[in-house]
Amino acid sequence: MRAELSAHPLVCMTNHLTLSRKLLLGAVAIALAPALLLAAEVRSGEQVGIATGESVARNAYLAGGAVVSSGTINGDLAAAGGTIVINGPVGADLAAAGGNVSILGAVKDDVRLAGGTLVVSGTIGGDLVAAGGQITTTAPRIGGDALLA
């Protein structure tokens, strides 16, 4: 029965259109990939940061020995380093891993942390997931679930 259906002109045309759409979507994805990769602020080095008064309109990726973000991040923030301090607001999700991680500013959505010593005292709009040796939270508000391990 299946062989008979695939020989039907309408079924063949539908399969062809599906394949054409897949190829078109793949071509669009390849064409847009560089633009999507450039739609992020990437910084690395021994001392890395977003200065007070500085605003990042998109996602930010920070990595270094000491990472300090005191400016405004309007998208997601991912940070990795020995010491991480987030003073400024984050407009979406925050993911950070380091030896000492302090979240002092407000985060609009979810926070995911891993490290030796974790301190959370800023407002969190979504979930807090933290795994570390020592975890301290004095956050005035956590909008979602809190999972500490």
N, C-alpha and C positions, 0 to 999 in steps of 0.2 A: 504494500500500500504506500509506503514511504517513497519508494522509487517512482511510483506513478505520480505522486504529488510534485516531486522535484522536476519532473519533466513538463509540468504544466507551465505555460508561458507567464502567467501572473506570478507564480511562486518564484520562477527564475528572475523575473524583473524585480521583485521585492528583495531577493537575496543580493542582486546587483546594486540596488539602491542602498542597502545596508552597508555593503562593502564600500561603495563610493562615499557614503557618509563617514565611515570609519577612516578611510584614507584622507578625507578632507579634514576631519578633526585632528588626525595625527599630524598633517602638514601644518595646520594652524598652531598646534601645540609646539612643534619644532620651531616655527617662526617666532612665536612669542616667548620661548624659553629665555633668550638673552634679556629681554625686557623684564621678565619676572625675576630673574636673578639680580638684575640691577635695581630692583624695587626695594632694596634693603640697604641699610647702613651697616657696613662691616668694618670693625676696628680691632686691631690687635697690637700688642707690644708689651713692654714691661709695665708701664703705667698707662691705662686706657680709661677714657671716660667721656661722658656727655656733660659739658659745663653748665653751671647755673645760668639760666636765661636762654640756653640753646634748646631748640626744638627739633625733633626728628619726626618727619611727617609719616614715616613708614616703619617697618620692623627694624630692629637693631640687634646686631650680633656682636658681642664684646668678649674678648678673651685676652688675658694678660696676668701678670703677677699680681697687680693691684688694679681692680676695676671699680670705678666710682661713677655713678650716674646721678647727677643732680639736676639735669635738665628734664624736659618733657619728652616722653616717648609716646607717640600717638598710636602706635601699633603694638606688636609683641616685642618682648625683650628676652633674649637668651644671653646668659653671661656665664663665663667659666674663668676661674682664676684662684689664686691663693687666698686673697682677701677681696670680698665683693661687698660694696655698700651701695644700696639703691635709696637715694634720698628723694628723687623727683618722682612725679606721677608716671604711671604706665597705663596707656589707654586700652590695653587688651590683656593678653596672658603674659606671665613671667615664668621663665625657667632658669634656674641658677644652680651651679655646682661649684663648690670650692671648700677650702679649709675653714674659713670664717665667712659666713654670709649674713649680712644684716639688711633687712627690708624695713626701711623707715618711712618710705613714701607710700601713697595710695596706689593700689593696683585694681583696675576696673573689673578684671575677670579672674581667672584661675591662677594660682601660684603653685609651682612645683619646685621643691628645693632638695638638695642633697649636699651634705658636708659634715665637717667635724663639729663646728659650733654654729648653730642657726639661731638668729634673733629676728622675730617678726613683731613689729610694733605699728606698722601702717595698716590702714583699712584695706580689706580684701573684699572685692565684690562677688567673687565666686568661691570655688573650693580652694582649700589649702591642703597640699600633700607634701609632707616633709619627712625626710629620713636623715638622721644624724646622730652623732655621739651625744650632744647636748642641745636640746631644743627649748627655747624660751619664747613664749608669745604673750604679748600684752596688747594685741591688736584690738582696737575699740569695736571692730565689727568684722565678722567673717560671714559673707552672704550665703555661702553654701556649706558643704561638709568640710570637716577638718579631720585629716588622717595623719597622725604623727607616729613615727616608728623610730 
